[in-house]
Amino acid sequence: MSLELHGMRHVCKGIGAAAAWVALVFANTASGSESTYVAYGGTASALRSGKFLYNERHVLQYRDGKIAARVVLYTCRDGAAFARKTVSYVDALSPDFLLEDASNGMREGIRSVDNVRQVFFRGDGAASEKSGALPDVPGLVADAGFDAFVRLHWDALVNGNTLSMNFVVPSRLNDIGFKVQHVRSTVMDGVPVEEFRLKLSGILGWFVSSIDVYYGASDHTLIRYVGLSDLRDAGNDNFQAQIDFPPGDRAPSDARAMADARQAHLAPCH
């Protein structure tokens, strides 16, 4: 993998796309032989100032107890949607997904075409999209697949093992290596949580801030994400954000809610 450096701002943009899971990143448990649905929300705030950035609304579909699809709406303060992510779990760790942002025209993700998987990206103001073959890396992780990675390796991480992870960065049409480790067990708002840290492998890890994620100790659901967001500000830089997902906000949903989220009109915030 080649990591050309055109300034730290360029690197952070690519990493921010990788961080997307983030916004990575969010699962619930469900069971049954038919589709069930769960919805929950989150609020993103600027990391340094605490200023409101955007809200998130997730609708998840489970089939036979396994997550099958997710739709995320990113909304302005008034509730209007400006961006959307649709996820299809063709692979638990590296699902197909599309992130589209009406505020800057950015589109990125992974798609399956005739049994061939591609990664693609179109940046702010770009006339055309760039695409390439999805990297052929064992255990490759993309977007919300990070949730599955955490659950799969929960015991190893909590027991102190540092794990390597290759994460897809659509803007680079490639993957970047991360180290994932457990930081501490703590309590947030009365809820026991486990804090994990993602840090870039190699020399870049010395210069770029890490990403911290907090999961409920009992149900392994994401409660807080701290780091680069996959969404960008007016200057086309990834937001430095804290995104909180209140555990009590998770509730049953339905197919209509998911369909509405898929079809919601997107427009820049005013």
C-alpha positions in Angstrom: 0.0 0.0 0.0 1.4 3.4 -1.0 0.7 6.3 1.3 1.8 9.4 -0.5 1.8 12.5 1.7 0.5 15.8 0.3 0.3 17.4 3.7 -1.4 16.3 6.8 -4.7 17.8 5.7 -4.8 15.4 2.8 -4.1 12.4 5.0 -6.7 13.4 7.5 -9.4 13.6 4.8 -8.7 10.0 3.8 -8.6 8.9 7.4 -11.9 10.7 8.0 -13.5 8.7 5.3 -12.2 5.6 7.0 -13.6 6.8 10.2 -16.9 6.7 8.8 -17.9 3.7 10.5 -18.3 5.8 12.4 -19.7 7.2 12.9 -18.7 3.9 12.5 -20.7 2.1 13.8 -23.6 0.9 15.7 -25.3 -2.4 16.2 -28.2 -3.9 18.2 -29.3 -7.4 18.9 -32.5 -8.9 17.5 -33.9 -12.4 16.9 -36.6 -14.2 15.0 -37.1 -15.9 11.7 -38.5 -12.8 9.9 -37.2 -9.3 9.5 -37.1 -7.1 12.5 -36.1 -3.4 12.7 -34.4 -1.2 15.3 -33.9 2.6 15.2 -31.8 4.9 17.2 -30.2 8.4 17.0 -27.0 10.2 17.7 -25.8 13.8 18.0 -22.4 15.0 16.6 -20.7 17.9 18.3 -17.5 19.7 17.4 -14.7 18.1 19.5 -13.1 21.3 20.7 -16.0 23.8 21.0 -18.9 21.4 21.6 -20.9 23.2 18.9 -23.7 21.2 17.3 -22.7 19.7 14.0 -25.5 17.3 12.9 -27.8 14.6 14.1 -27.9 11.0 12.9 -30.9 8.7 12.7 -30.1 5.0 12.1 -32.7 2.3 11.0 -31.4 -1.3 11.0 -32.9 -4.4 9.5 -32.2 -7.8 10.9 -33.0 -11.1 9.2 -33.0 -14.3 11.1 -31.3 -12.4 13.9 -28.4 -11.1 11.8 -28.0 -7.6 10.6 -29.0 -7.3 6.9 -29.2 -3.6 6.1 -28.9 -0.1 7.6 -29.9 3.4 6.5 -28.5 6.5 8.2 -29.9 10.0 7.7 -27.7 12.9 8.7 -29.9 15.8 9.6 -29.6 19.6 10.2 -30.7 21.2 13.4 -34.2 21.6 12.0 -34.4 17.9 11.2 -34.0 18.2 7.4 -31.7 15.5 5.9 -28.6 16.6 4.1 -26.7 13.3 3.8 -27.5 9.6 3.8 -25.7 6.3 4.1 -27.2 3.0 2.9 -25.5 -0.2 3.9 -26.1 -3.7 2.6 -24.4 -6.4 4.6 -23.2 -8.7 1.8 -20.2 -9.2 4.0 -20.3 -8.7 7.8 -16.9 -7.0 7.9 -16.9 -5.1 4.6 -20.5 -4.4 3.6 -21.6 -2.6 0.4 -22.4 1.0 1.2 -23.1 4.4 -0.3 -22.6 7.7 1.5 -23.9 10.7 -0.3 -23.8 14.3 1.0 -25.9 17.0 -0.7 -24.0 19.8 1.0 -20.9 19.2 -1.1 -21.8 16.5 -3.7 -19.5 13.9 -2.2 -20.3 10.2 -2.9 -18.3 7.2 -1.8 -18.7 3.6 -0.9 -18.4 0.0 -2.0 -20.6 -1.8 -4.5 -21.0 -5.2 -6.0 -21.3 -5.4 -9.8 -21.7 -8.8 -11.5 -20.1 -10.5 -8.5 -17.1 -8.0 -8.6 -16.7 -5.6 -5.7 -15.6 -2.1 -6.4 -14.6 0.9 -4.2 -15.6 4.3 -5.5 -15.3 8.0 -4.6 -16.4 11.4 -6.0 -15.2 14.4 -4.1 -16.4 18.0 -3.8 -16.8 19.6 -7.2 -15.5 16.5 -9.1 -16.9 16.0 -12.5 -16.6 12.3 -12.4 -16.2 9.4 -10.1 -13.0 7.3 -9.6 -13.2 3.6 -8.8 -11.1 0.5 -8.5 -11.2 -3.1 -7.3 -11.9 -3.6 -3.6 -8.5 -4.6 -2.1 -8.2 -8.4 -1.7 -7.1 -8.4 1.9 -8.2 -11.2 4.4 -10.4 -9.8 7.1 -10.8 -6.4 5.3 -13.0 -4.0 7.3 -15.2 -1.2 5.8 -17.5 1.3 7.3 -20.1 -0.1 9.7 -18.3 -3.5 9.5 -16.2 -2.2 12.3 -19.0 -3.1 14.6 -18.7 -6.8 13.6 -14.9 -6.5 14.1 -15.3 -5.3 17.6 -17.9 -8.0 18.4 -15.8 -10.8 16.8 -12.7 -9.8 18.8 -14.3 -8.5 21.9 -12.8 -11.0 24.4 -9.3 -10.7 22.8 -9.4 -6.9 23.0 -10.8 -6.6 26.5 -8.1 -9.1 27.6 -5.4 -6.7 26.4 -4.5 -7.9 22.9 -3.6 -5.3 20.3 -5.1 -6.3 16.9 -4.3 -5.2 13.4 -7.1 -4.1 11.1 -7.1 -3.1 7.4 -9.8 -0.5 6.9 -11.1 0.7 3.5 -10.7 4.4 2.6 -12.8 5.1 -0.5 -11.1 8.4 -1.2 -7.9 6.5 -1.7 -9.4 3.5 -3.4 -7.4 1.5 -0.9 -7.1 0.3 2.7 -5.1 1.7 5.6 -3.7 -0.3 8.5 -4.9 0.4 12.0 -4.0 -0.9 15.4 -7.0 -1.5 17.7 -6.6 -1.9 21.5 -8.6 -1.7 24.7 -8.0 1.4 26.7 -10.1 1.0 29.9 -13.3 -0.1 31.5 -15.3 2.8 32.8 -18.8 4.1 33.5 -20.7 6.7 31.5 -24.0 8.0 32.8 -24.4 5.0 35.0 -23.7 2.5 32.2 -20.6 0.3 32.3 -18.6 0.8 29.0 -15.4 -0.4 27.4 -13.2 2.1 25.6 -11.3 1.0 22.5 -8.7 3.0 20.5 -7.9 3.0 16.8 -4.5 4.3 15.8 -2.9 4.3 12.4 -0.1 1.7 12.0 3.4 2.8 11.3 4.9 6.3 11.3 1.6 8.0 10.5 0.3 6.9 13.9 2.9 9.3 15.4 1.3 12.4 13.8 -2.4 11.7 13.4 -4.8 11.7 16.4 -6.3 8.4 17.4 -10.0 7.5 17.3 -11.7 6.4 20.6 -15.0 4.4 20.6 -17.0 3.5 23.7 -19.2 0.4 23.7 -21.7 -0.8 26.3 -20.1 -3.6 28.3 -23.1 -5.8 28.4 -24.8 -5.3 25.0 -21.7 -4.3 22.9 -23.5 -1.3 21.4 -21.8 1.9 20.5 -22.4 4.7 22.9 -19.8 7.3 21.9 -17.4 8.0 19.0 -14.6 10.6 19.3 -12.4 11.5 16.3 -12.6 12.3 12.6 -16.1 12.1 11.1 -16.8 10.8 7.6 -18.7 14.1 6.9 -16.9 17.3 5.9 -17.2 21.0 6.7 -17.5 23.9 4.2 -13.7 23.8 3.8 -13.9 20.2 2.7 -12.1 19.1 5.9 -13.5 16.2 7.9 -15.2 17.2 11.1 -13.4 16.5 14.4 -16.4 15.3 16.3 -17.8 13.6 19.4 -20.9 11.6 18.4 -23.1 10.4 21.3 -25.6 7.6 20.9 -27.8 7.5 24.1 -28.5 3.8 24.9 -32.1 4.6 25.9 -32.9 5.9 22.4 -32.9 2.4 20.8 -36.4 1.2 20.0 -38.3 -1.1 17.6 -38.9 0.2 14.2 -40.4 -1.1 10.9 -39.9 -1.5 7.2 -41.8 1.8 6.5 -39.3 3.8 8.5 -36.4 2.3 6.6 -38.2 2.9 3.2 -38.8 6.5 4.2 -35.2 7.0 5.1 -34.1 5.6 1.8 -36.3 8.0 -0.1 -35.9 11.1 2.0 -35.0 14.2 0.0 -31.4 15.5 0.7 -30.6 19.2 0.7 -27.9 21.4 2.2 -28.6 22.9 5.7 -29.7 26.6 5.8 
